[in-house]
Amino acid sequence: MGDLWIIPVLICKIFNDFYVFSLFSDIIHSMRRLLIILGGIMLILLVGCTRNGATQSQQASSSISATSTSAYIQNAGSDTIVNLALAWAERYQKVKPGVSISVTGGGSGTGLSSLLNKTTDIANASRQISAEELTTAKKEGLNPQEFVIARDAIAVVVNPENPVDNLTIEQLSKIYRGEINNWQEVGGDDRPIVRLSRETNSGTHVYFLDAVIRLGDSNDKTIFSRDTLLLPSSEGIIAEVRDNPNAIGYDGLGYVTSEVKMVAISGLKTPDVYVLPSAKTVSDNSYVISRNLYMYTQNPPTGAIKEYLDWILSADAQQIVIDLGFVPVK
């Protein structure tokens, strides 16, 4: 349609050539002027139609944009929380179809680094943000906000063939320090102890280091025994303990399966009282290796992010916490 303007021009050219040879030059000249005028009118009409169509298309596009509002939330971090975060995201997108939520793991350290780099909206963490991370945040002009979104126990697990059912937290500390190296030293068989741990980027690793190996002493700089095997996932810990009768590991309560055996732990103040991890013993604080689970935002949340965090603390979302083996905050 955009090429129609050329028709009157071609007609004019034909008549112009004919003019040289024609005896009726005046008539042809008049006709040529008339055709030029008609061609101009056609061109104006064509341009007007095109512009009107483009305007209507732009108006329709604007109307669609105005009626299809949406939000996109990026959520990254703790592998302990990742399954819970995925379940929340799936449910929330049914509650709020206009909100898309991307969930990735990688560890608490990865999530908090992404938050400080401003590449994620919400960081999941199974430990609290560190003083160094807060300092970095301030340098970046951020004011991280902390939200306790669930509670968890760190279960100590062994192979079902292992006869050891109970450990004091001091014995557990000595095992991971490398001071106890044979199961016979804690009432088991004459077998070497194979120590398993999450990787250093894991919030669970950091919490276990502080609460168990160092027994909560901030001045203690002891680290894991050098022969501790570092595994990249919670599922990896369970699989290795299941297959290795000499292994000991630790994992979030929500990841423990019937393929392994949980060990009852006693605290420093009650060395003769051994407690298994459960929702009840976490809630009443009788199980000593329990912790909060967190979400962090770059600054005080607003809009879709605030609405999502408010929903996470609702009865609907906290029921998912229970369903996945964690402990609700309400």
N, C-alpha and C positions, 0 to 999 in steps of 0.2 A: 504493500500500500504506500510505503514511503517513496517509491520510485515513480508514482503517477504524475508528479510535477513535470517530468521530462517530456510528456506527450505533447502539450501545446508548443513547447520549444521546437520539437522535431517538425511539427506541422508548419510552424513559422518558417523554418529553414527551407522546407519544400517549396512553399509559396514564394519565398525570397528568390530561390534559384529560377523559379518559373517566371518571375517578374522580369528578368533580363530579356527573356525571349517573347514575352507577351505584349500584345497590342493594347491590352486592357490594364495598363499599369495602375491607373487611379483606383479602379475597382479593387484590384488585388491588394494595393496598399491599404485601402480602407479595411479590407477583410483581415489583413495581417494585424492591424492595430486592434481590431475587435477580438481576434484570437489571443493576443497578448493580454488584453484586459481580462478575458475569461480565464486564461491560464493563471493569472495572478489571483483571481477570486478563488479558484480551486486550491491553489497553494495555501492561501490563508485558512480556508476551511479545513484542509488536511492537518495543518499545524495545530489549529485550535482543537480538533478532535484528539490528536495525540496528547497534547498537554492536559486536556480534560480527563483522558483515560489514565494518564500517569498520576494526576491529582487524586482521582478516585481510588487507584491502587494504593497510594501512600496513605490515604485516609483509612482504607480497609486494614492495611498493615498496622497502623497505629492503634486501631480499634482492637485488633487481636492481641497486641502487646499489652494493652491496658487491661484486658480481661483475663490474661493468663499470668498473673503474678506468681512468682515462685522464689524459693530460697535454697541455697546450697551450703551445707555445713560439712567441713572437713574435720574428721575425728581420728586421732592416731595415738599410739603409745603401747601401754602395758599389754603383754601377752596374757597375763592373768585375767585381765578385764575384757580382752578382745571378743570372746564368745558372748559375753553379756552385752557388750556394746553393739554387736551385730544383731542380737535378738531385739534389743531396744530399737535400733534403727529400722528394722523390718516392721515392728509393730507401729512405730510412730508414723511411718510413711502411709499407713492405713488410716491413722488418726488425722494426719495432716498430709493429704496427697500432694499438695503443692510444695512440700519440703523434701529435698533430696539430701541424703546423708551418706558420706563416704567414710568407711571404717577400715583402718589398717593397724597392724600390730607393730612389732619391731622392738618392743621393750619400753619401759618407762623413760629411760634416758633418751631414746630416740624421739618419743612423743614430746618431752619437755624441750629438747633441742629444736624441734620443729616449731614449737610454740614461740620460742625466743627468736627464731629466724622468721617468724610471721608467715609460716607456710602451712599452719594448721590453725583451725578455730578453737578446737578443744583438745587438750592433751590428757590422755588416760595415764594414771600413775598408781602403782601399788606401793609407793613410798611418798613421803612428803618432799616437796621441792627443797633443794639444798640452799644454803646461804650463798654459795658461789653462783648458783643459777639465778637467785634473786638479784644479786649484784649485776649480773649480765643483763637481766631484764630491765633494770633501772637505766643502765647505759643505753639501752635500745628504746627508752621512752615508754616502757610497758609497766603495768601495775597488775601482775598476775593475781587472779582471784581463785581461791580454793573452795571446792565443794566435796563434801564427803557423800559418796553416792551408794556405798554398801560397806559391809564389813566382811572379813575373811579370817580363816584360821590357816596357818601353815602346818600341814600335816607331815609328820615324819613317817616315812614308809620303808618297809623291808619286804623281802621275798616271803611268801607264805610258809616256806620250809624253815625259815629262821625261827628258833624257839624263843628269841628275845621278844618280850611283850611290853616291857617297861624300861624307861631310861630317865635318869634325872637330867635336868637341863645342864648341869655341870658335866655329866658324862658325855652328853651330846656335844657340848662345847669342846671337850678334850678329843673326841673322835675327829671333829672337823679341824682342830688345830694340828692334828697329827701326833697327839700324845697317847692316844689309845689306838692300837693298830690291829688288834685281834678280837674277834667276837667273844672269845673265852674270857677276856678281861671284864666283860659286862654280863656274864652268865650264859653265854651262848656256846656254840661249838668251837673247836679249834680250827678256825678259818680266818684268813686275812680279810680285813674290812675294805671294801671298795667304796670310796666316797664319791657321790654324785652331787652336782650343783648346777643351777642355772648359770648362764653366762654373766659377765660383769655388767653388761648394759641392762640387765634385768632388775627391776625394783625389788623383786622377791629376793634376789641375791644380796642386794644392799641391805634389806631389812634383816635377813638371816645373819649376815655378817655382824650387824650392830647388836641385834637382840639376843642372838645365841652364842656366836663365837666370842664376841667381846662382852657378853652378858650385860649390855646396857652401859658399859663404862666408856664414856666419850674420850677418855685419855688413853685407852687401850688401842694400840695400833696393830694388833695381831691380825693376820690374814688367813685365808684358807690354806690348808696343807697343800704343798706343791703338787702332790700326786692326785689331787681332786680332779675328777673328770668333769669338764664343763659342757653341758648340753644345751642346745639352742631352743628347746621348747619344753613346756610342761608335759606334753604327751611323750616326749623323749625320755623324761625321767621315769614315768610310769612304765614304759616299755622295757627299759633297761633293768629296773628293779624286778619286774615280772620274770625276766629271763635269766637273772643272775642271783643265785642264792647267797652270794657274799655282799651284795650291794645294799647301800643305805642312801636314801634320797629325801628330798622335801618338796612339797608342792602345795599349791592352793587347794583348799578343801573341795572346791567345785570340780577339780580334775582327777580326784582319787577314784579309782574303780575297784571292783571286787577282786581283781587280779593281783592286788598287792595287799599287804597288811599294815594297818596303822599302828603306831607305837604310842602308848600312853606316856605322857611327860609330866614330871613334877617340877614345881618352881623352887626358887631359892629359899623362900620363906616356909614352904611346906614340902620338904624333901621326901616325905613318906606318903604324900597324897598324889597318886597318879591319875591323870585325867586325859580322856580321849577327846579329840577335836569334834565339835558338832555345833549346830546353830545355837543350841541351848547353852553350851559351855562357853561359846564366844559371847553371847548376850549377857551372861552373868559374870563374865570375866574370870572364870575359874580355869580356863585353858590359857596357859601363859604365852603361847606363841600366836597371838592374834593381832590383827591390825585393821586400820581403816583403808578403804580404797577411794581414790580421788579422781576428780576431773578438775582441770585448770583451764581458765580462759586468759587471753592476753590482758584484758582490762575488764572492769565491771561489765557483764554481758547486757546486751540490749536486743530488741527485736526477736528474730527467729531463734537465735542462740539462747536467749533468756527463757523463751517459751519452752524450748526443748529441755533445758535443765530443770525448769519448774515441773515439767511432766515426769522427768526421771524420778523425782521425789514423790510422785503421786502413788496411790495405792495400786493402780494398774501396773505401773513400771516396777514397783517394789515386789509385786507378786512374781515377776519374771526373775528377780534376784533369788527368791526362795526356790523357784522351779529349777534353777541352774546350780543349786547347792551352796549358794552364798548366804549371807545373813543380811536381812534388811536393816535400814537405818531407822525405820519407823515401825 
